[in-house]
Amino acid sequence: MPATEIPQISIDICNRFFEAVEILKRERLIRGTATLARLWGTSVFSMKWSKNHPDEKRIKVEYIYYIARDFNVSLDWLFFGRGDIFKKGGAK
């Protein structure tokens, strides 16, 4: 059990973030989390830990900003789970 319990809403946002990453991989816009880590100047380990342990570690808010900016992912979808994953025009 983590020292500070992560709220379910944070877990949901993390899961949606990595759902978008999987779609970007499937669409061959990225190869994987290592591509994002290099692009964003962050640690692959940190990203993978967030993916595999969403109930123990919150996703960094910068990741949400970057995926919305760089790949046209809808913040409405990331935060609330409503609407399309990508804003009009699709993934960049």
C-alpha positions as CSV (number, residue, x, y, z in Angstrom):
1,M,0.0,0.0,0.0
2,P,1.5,3.4,-1.0
3,A,2.2,6.0,1.7
4,T,-0.2,8.4,0.0
5,E,-3.2,6.9,-1.7
6,I,-3.5,8.0,-5.3
7,P,-7.1,9.2,-6.1
8,Q,-9.0,7.2,-8.7
9,I,-9.3,10.2,-10.9
10,S,-5.5,10.4,-11.2
11,I,-5.4,6.6,-12.0
12,D,-8.0,7.1,-14.7
13,I,-6.1,10.0,-16.3
14,C,-2.9,8.0,-16.2
15,N,-4.7,5.0,-17.9
16,R,-6.1,7.3,-20.6
17,F,-2.7,8.8,-21.2
18,F,-1.2,5.4,-21.8
19,E,-4.2,4.4,-23.9
20,A,-3.4,7.3,-26.2
21,V,0.3,6.2,-26.3
22,E,-0.8,2.7,-27.4
23,I,-2.9,4.3,-30.2
24,L,0.1,6.4,-31.3
25,K,2.2,3.3,-31.4
26,R,-0.5,1.4,-33.4
27,E,-0.7,4.3,-35.9
28,R,3.1,4.2,-36.1
29,L,3.5,7.8,-35.0
30,I,5.9,6.7,-32.3
31,R,7.8,3.5,-31.6
32,G,7.1,3.5,-27.8
33,T,7.7,5.2,-24.5
34,A,11.4,5.5,-25.3
35,T,10.5,7.8,-28.2
36,L,8.5,10.0,-26.0
37,A,11.1,10.1,-23.3
38,R,13.8,11.2,-25.8
39,L,11.4,13.8,-27.3
40,W,10.4,15.2,-23.9
41,G,13.8,14.9,-22.2
42,T,12.5,12.6,-19.4
43,S,13.3,9.1,-18.1
44,V,12.0,6.0,-19.8
45,F,12.0,4.3,-16.3
46,S,9.7,7.1,-14.9
47,M,7.2,6.7,-17.7
48,K,7.1,2.9,-17.5
49,W,6.7,3.0,-13.7
50,S,3.8,5.4,-14.1
51,K,2.2,3.0,-16.7
52,N,2.8,-0.2,-14.7
53,H,1.9,1.3,-11.2
54,P,-0.7,4.0,-11.7
55,D,-2.0,3.4,-8.2
56,E,1.5,4.2,-6.7
57,K,2.9,7.1,-8.8
58,R,1.1,10.0,-10.4
59,I,1.8,10.7,-14.0
60,K,3.8,13.9,-14.4
61,V,1.6,16.8,-15.5
62,E,4.2,17.7,-18.2
63,Y,3.5,14.4,-20.0
64,I,-0.2,15.4,-20.3
65,Y,0.9,18.8,-21.7
66,Y,3.3,17.3,-24.1
67,I,1.0,14.6,-25.5
68,A,-1.7,17.2,-26.1
69,R,0.7,19.7,-27.7
70,D,2.8,17.2,-29.8
71,F,0.1,14.7,-30.8
72,N,-3.2,16.6,-30.8
73,V,-4.6,14.5,-28.0
74,S,-7.8,16.1,-26.5
75,L,-7.4,17.4,-23.0
76,D,-11.2,16.9,-22.5
77,W,-10.7,13.2,-23.3
78,L,-7.6,12.9,-21.1
79,F,-9.1,14.6,-18.1
80,F,-12.8,13.6,-18.3
81,G,-12.9,10.6,-20.7
82,R,-15.4,12.3,-23.0
83,G,-15.3,13.0,-26.7
84,D,-12.7,11.8,-29.2
85,I,-9.2,11.0,-28.2
86,F,-7.8,13.3,-30.8
87,K,-8.9,16.9,-31.5
88,K,-10.2,17.7,-35.0
89,G,-7.7,16.9,-37.6
90,G,-6.5,13.7,-35.8
91,A,-3.1,12.8,-34.5
92,K,-0.2,14.8,-35.7
